[in-house]
Amino acid sequence: MAAQKPRTGDGPLEVTKEGRGMVMRLPVEGGGRLVIELSRDEATDLHDTLAETLGL
């Protein structure tokens, strides 16, 4: 049986490559983090949308 890690705060925004995709861990208001798995195409679409929104 694996040991469970205690929740030690929200932590920073993280993106890690796992297998063929990426996993984004996004801190959310109220505690904890939202974990989203993205394909390369989805990550590219997210990048383009954020860049457009920020005017980059």
N, CA, C and O atoms as CSV, one atom per row, in Angstrom:
chain,resi,resn,atom,element,x,y,z
A,1,MET,N,N,0.846,-1.167,0.000
A,1,MET,CA,C,0.000,0.000,0.000
A,1,MET,C,C,0.897,1.236,0.000
A,1,MET,O,O,1.848,1.326,0.776
A,2,ALA,N,N,0.582,2.181,-0.874
A,2,ALA,CA,C,1.374,3.398,-0.974
A,2,ALA,C,C,0.985,4.368,0.138
A,2,ALA,O,O,-0.181,4.461,0.521
A,3,ALA,N,N,1.971,5.077,0.642
A,3,ALA,CA,C,1.704,6.083,1.670
A,3,ALA,C,C,1.099,7.318,1.026
A,3,ALA,O,O,1.524,7.735,-0.052
A,4,GLN,N,N,0.121,7.895,1.674
A,4,GLN,CA,C,-0.476,9.116,1.168
A,4,GLN,C,C,0.299,10.314,1.693
A,4,GLN,O,O,0.678,10.363,2.863
A,5,LYS,N,N,0.529,11.282,0.805
A,5,LYS,CA,C,1.253,12.478,1.196
A,5,LYS,C,C,0.261,13.501,1.747
A,5,LYS,O,O,-0.817,13.683,1.181
A,6,PRO,N,N,0.611,14.161,2.833
A,6,PRO,CA,C,-0.291,15.191,3.358
A,6,PRO,C,C,-0.324,16.392,2.427
A,6,PRO,O,O,0.662,16.684,1.750
A,7,ARG,N,N,-1.437,17.080,2.391
A,7,ARG,CA,C,-1.571,18.286,1.588
A,7,ARG,C,C,-0.806,19.400,2.285
A,7,ARG,O,O,-1.107,19.744,3.428
A,8,THR,N,N,0.174,19.959,1.605
A,8,THR,CA,C,1.034,20.970,2.228
A,8,THR,C,C,0.851,22.330,1.574
A,8,THR,O,O,1.829,23.062,1.419
A,9,GLY,N,N,-0.341,22.688,1.193
A,9,GLY,CA,C,-0.578,23.972,0.558
A,9,GLY,C,C,-0.831,23.795,-0.921
A,9,GLY,O,O,-0.771,22.689,-1.458
A,10,ASP,N,N,-1.113,24.902,-1.562
A,10,ASP,CA,C,-1.485,24.862,-2.966
A,10,ASP,C,C,-0.303,24.572,-3.882
A,10,ASP,O,O,-0.426,23.796,-4.830
A,11,GLY,N,N,0.814,25.176,-3.610
A,11,GLY,CA,C,1.975,24.997,-4.453
A,11,GLY,C,C,1.873,25.819,-5.723
A,11,GLY,O,O,0.839,26.433,-5.987
A,12,PRO,N,N,2.937,25.834,-6.512
A,12,PRO,CA,C,2.965,26.633,-7.726
A,12,PRO,C,C,2.282,25.915,-8.889
A,12,PRO,O,O,1.972,24.727,-8.812
A,13,LEU,N,N,2.057,26.664,-9.963
A,13,LEU,CA,C,1.601,26.075,-11.209
A,13,LEU,C,C,2.726,25.182,-11.724
A,13,LEU,O,O,3.875,25.616,-11.797
A,14,GLU,N,N,2.406,23.952,-12.077
A,14,GLU,CA,C,3.413,23.015,-12.572
A,14,GLU,C,C,2.914,22.344,-13.841
A,14,GLU,O,O,1.725,22.062,-13.985
A,15,VAL,N,N,3.838,22.094,-14.754
A,15,VAL,CA,C,3.531,21.291,-15.929
A,15,VAL,C,C,4.667,20.297,-16.084
A,15,VAL,O,O,5.836,20.679,-16.134
A,16,THR,N,N,4.318,19.009,-16.161
A,16,THR,CA,C,5.323,17.971,-16.348
A,16,THR,C,C,4.940,17.105,-17.537
A,16,THR,O,O,3.760,16.881,-17.808
A,17,LYS,N,N,5.955,16.624,-18.239
A,17,LYS,CA,C,5.720,15.729,-19.361
A,17,LYS,C,C,5.636,14.309,-18.814
A,17,LYS,O,O,6.537,13.838,-18.120
A,18,GLU,N,N,4.545,13.645,-19.139
A,18,GLU,CA,C,4.343,12.275,-18.684
A,18,GLU,C,C,3.846,11.452,-19.863
A,18,GLU,O,O,2.736,11.659,-20.353
A,19,GLY,N,N,4.667,10.528,-20.310
A,19,GLY,CA,C,4.286,9.723,-21.461
A,19,GLY,C,C,4.207,10.583,-22.705
A,19,GLY,O,O,5.117,11.362,-22.987
A,20,ARG,N,N,3.122,10.445,-23.450
A,20,ARG,CA,C,2.946,11.233,-24.676
A,20,ARG,C,C,2.277,12.576,-24.431
A,20,ARG,O,O,2.146,13.378,-25.355
A,21,GLY,N,N,1.854,12.830,-23.202
A,21,GLY,CA,C,1.142,14.067,-22.902
A,21,GLY,C,C,1.832,14.870,-21.825
A,21,GLY,O,O,2.971,14.595,-21.447
A,22,MET,N,N,1.115,15.871,-21.340
A,22,MET,CA,C,1.601,16.731,-20.270
A,22,MET,C,C,0.540,16.806,-19.186
A,22,MET,O,O,-0.655,16.714,-19.464
A,23,VAL,N,N,0.985,16.972,-17.959
A,23,VAL,CA,C,0.074,17.104,-16.829
A,23,VAL,C,C,0.294,18.480,-16.217
A,23,VAL,O,O,1.405,18.827,-15.816
A,24,MET,N,N,-0.797,19.266,-16.151
A,24,MET,CA,C,-0.746,20.606,-15.578
A,24,MET,C,C,-1.438,20.568,-14.223
A,24,MET,O,O,-2.566,20.092,-14.097
A,25,ARG,N,N,-0.745,21.076,-13.217
A,25,ARG,CA,C,-1.305,21.177,-11.871
A,25,ARG,C,C,-1.487,22.657,-11.564
A,25,ARG,O,O,-0.516,23.401,-11.426
A,26,LEU,N,N,-2.732,23.067,-11.460
A,26,LEU,CA,C,-3.097,24.474,-11.348
A,26,LEU,C,C,-3.689,24.749,-9.966
A,26,LEU,O,O,-4.710,24.160,-9.610
A,27,PRO,N,N,-3.057,25.647,-9.169
A,27,PRO,CA,C,-3.626,25.977,-7.856
A,27,PRO,C,C,-5.008,26.608,-8.029
A,27,PRO,O,O,-5.217,27.412,-8.937
A,28,VAL,N,N,-5.945,26.243,-7.159
A,28,VAL,CA,C,-7.292,26.799,-7.225
A,28,VAL,C,C,-7.627,27.496,-5.909
A,28,VAL,O,O,-7.103,27.152,-4.849
A,29,GLU,N,N,-8.504,28.472,-6.006
A,29,GLU,CA,C,-8.927,29.222,-4.831
A,29,GLU,C,C,-9.641,28.272,-3.875
A,29,GLU,O,O,-10.463,27.460,-4.298
A,30,GLY,N,N,-9.332,28.374,-2.613
A,30,GLY,CA,C,-9.954,27.511,-1.619
A,30,GLY,C,C,-9.087,26.320,-1.252
A,30,GLY,O,O,-9.448,25.535,-0.375
A,31,GLY,N,N,-7.944,26.180,-1.917
A,31,GLY,CA,C,-7.017,25.101,-1.593
A,31,GLY,C,C,-7.030,23.990,-2.608
A,31,GLY,O,O,-8.000,23.800,-3.342
A,32,GLY,N,N,-5.956,23.272,-2.637
A,32,GLY,CA,C,-5.823,22.158,-3.556
A,32,GLY,C,C,-5.393,22.614,-4.940
A,32,GLY,O,O,-5.172,23.800,-5.185
A,33,ARG,N,N,-5.279,21.638,-5.842
A,33,ARG,CA,C,-4.880,21.937,-7.209
A,33,ARG,C,C,-5.739,21.148,-8.174
A,33,ARG,O,O,-6.124,20.009,-7.907
A,34,LEU,N,N,-6.031,21.775,-9.300
A,34,LEU,CA,C,-6.756,21.136,-10.387
A,34,LEU,C,C,-5.712,20.466,-11.273
A,34,LEU,O,O,-4.763,21.116,-11.713
A,35,VAL,N,N,-5.879,19.180,-11.537
A,35,VAL,CA,C,-4.922,18.436,-12.349
A,35,VAL,C,C,-5.563,18.137,-13.698
A,35,VAL,O,O,-6.627,17.523,-13.773
A,36,ILE,N,N,-4.888,18.587,-14.778
A,36,ILE,CA,C,-5.411,18.428,-16.131
A,36,ILE,C,C,-4.354,17.756,-16.989
A,36,ILE,O,O,-3.195,18.172,-16.992
A,37,GLU,N,N,-4.749,16.714,-17.719
A,37,GLU,CA,C,-3.846,16.061,-18.659
A,37,GLU,C,C,-4.116,16.617,-20.046
A,37,GLU,O,O,-5.263,16.666,-20.491
A,38,LEU,N,N,-3.054,17.038,-20.730
A,38,LEU,CA,C,-3.158,17.659,-22.037
A,38,LEU,C,C,-2.320,16.911,-23.065
A,38,LEU,O,O,-1.228,16.431,-22.762
A,39,SER,N,N,-2.843,16.817,-24.280
A,39,SER,CA,C,-2.031,16.312,-25.380
A,39,SER,C,C,-1.167,17.471,-25.891
A,39,SER,O,O,-1.365,18.618,-25.488
A,40,ARG,N,N,-0.233,17.179,-26.755
A,40,ARG,CA,C,0.619,18.230,-27.319
A,40,ARG,C,C,-0.228,19.249,-28.089
A,40,ARG,O,O,0.012,20.451,-27.982
A,41,ASP,N,N,-1.206,18.789,-28.856
A,41,ASP,CA,C,-2.077,19.692,-29.615
A,41,ASP,C,C,-2.897,20.589,-28.689
A,41,ASP,O,O,-3.055,21.781,-28.952
A,42,GLU,N,N,-3.415,20.016,-27.610
A,42,GLU,CA,C,-4.190,20.811,-26.649
A,42,GLU,C,C,-3.313,21.855,-25.965
A,42,GLU,O,O,-3.752,22.983,-25.741
A,43,ALA,N,N,-2.081,21.486,-25.635
A,43,ALA,CA,C,-1.162,22.426,-25.001
A,43,ALA,C,C,-0.824,23.570,-25.959
A,43,ALA,O,O,-0.722,24.723,-25.539
A,44,THR,N,N,-0.652,23.254,-27.237
A,44,THR,CA,C,-0.380,24.284,-28.245
A,44,THR,C,C,-1.567,25.223,-28.386
A,44,THR,O,O,-1.387,26.438,-28.464
A,45,ASP,N,N,-2.781,24.674,-28.419
A,45,ASP,CA,C,-3.986,25.507,-28.497
A,45,ASP,C,C,-4.106,26.415,-27.269
A,45,ASP,O,O,-4.465,27.586,-27.394
A,46,LEU,N,N,-3.808,25.875,-26.087
A,46,LEU,CA,C,-3.853,26.675,-24.859
A,46,LEU,C,C,-2.825,27.799,-24.930
A,46,LEU,O,O,-3.125,28.938,-24.571
A,47,HIS,N,N,-1.626,27.491,-25.385
A,47,HIS,CA,C,-0.571,28.491,-25.529
A,47,HIS,C,C,-1.016,29.609,-26.462
A,47,HIS,O,O,-0.870,30.787,-26.134
A,48,ASP,N,N,-1.554,29.253,-27.614
A,48,ASP,CA,C,-1.990,30.247,-28.601
A,48,ASP,C,C,-3.102,31.137,-28.037
A,48,ASP,O,O,-3.086,32.353,-28.228
A,49,THR,N,N,-4.056,30.532,-27.348
A,49,THR,CA,C,-5.173,31.283,-26.772
A,49,THR,C,C,-4.693,32.248,-25.691
A,49,THR,O,O,-5.132,33.397,-25.646
A,50,LEU,N,N,-3.797,31.787,-24.821
A,50,LEU,CA,C,-3.265,32.654,-23.765
A,50,LEU,C,C,-2.427,33.791,-24.353
A,50,LEU,O,O,-2.520,34.929,-23.893
A,51,ALA,N,N,-1.614,33.492,-25.362
A,51,ALA,CA,C,-0.788,34.521,-25.999
A,51,ALA,C,C,-1.663,35.588,-26.643
A,51,ALA,O,O,-1.366,36.779,-26.554
A,52,GLU,N,N,-2.739,35.159,-27.290
A,52,GLU,CA,C,-3.660,36.101,-27.923
A,52,GLU,C,C,-4.349,36.982,-26.880
A,52,GLU,O,O,-4.501,38.188,-27.074
A,53,THR,N,N,-4.759,36.368,-25.784
A,53,THR,CA,C,-5.441,37.095,-24.720
A,53,THR,C,C,-4.512,38.121,-24.070
A,53,THR,O,O,-4.938,39.223,-23.724
A,54,LEU,N,N,-3.246,37.754,-23.908
A,54,LEU,CA,C,-2.282,38.641,-23.269
A,54,LEU,C,C,-1.657,39.635,-24.243
A,54,LEU,O,O,-0.909,40.522,-23.831
A,55,GLY,N,N,-1.957,39.490,-25.525
A,55,GLY,CA,C,-1.413,40.393,-26.526
A,55,GLY,C,C,0.061,40.161,-26.807
A,55,GLY,O,O,0.799,41.107,-27.083
A,56,LEU,N,N,0.489,38.924,-26.739
A,56,LEU,CA,C,1.906,38.598,-26.980
A,56,LEU,C,C,2.154,38.229,-28.428
A,56,LEU,O,O,3.287,37.927,-28.803
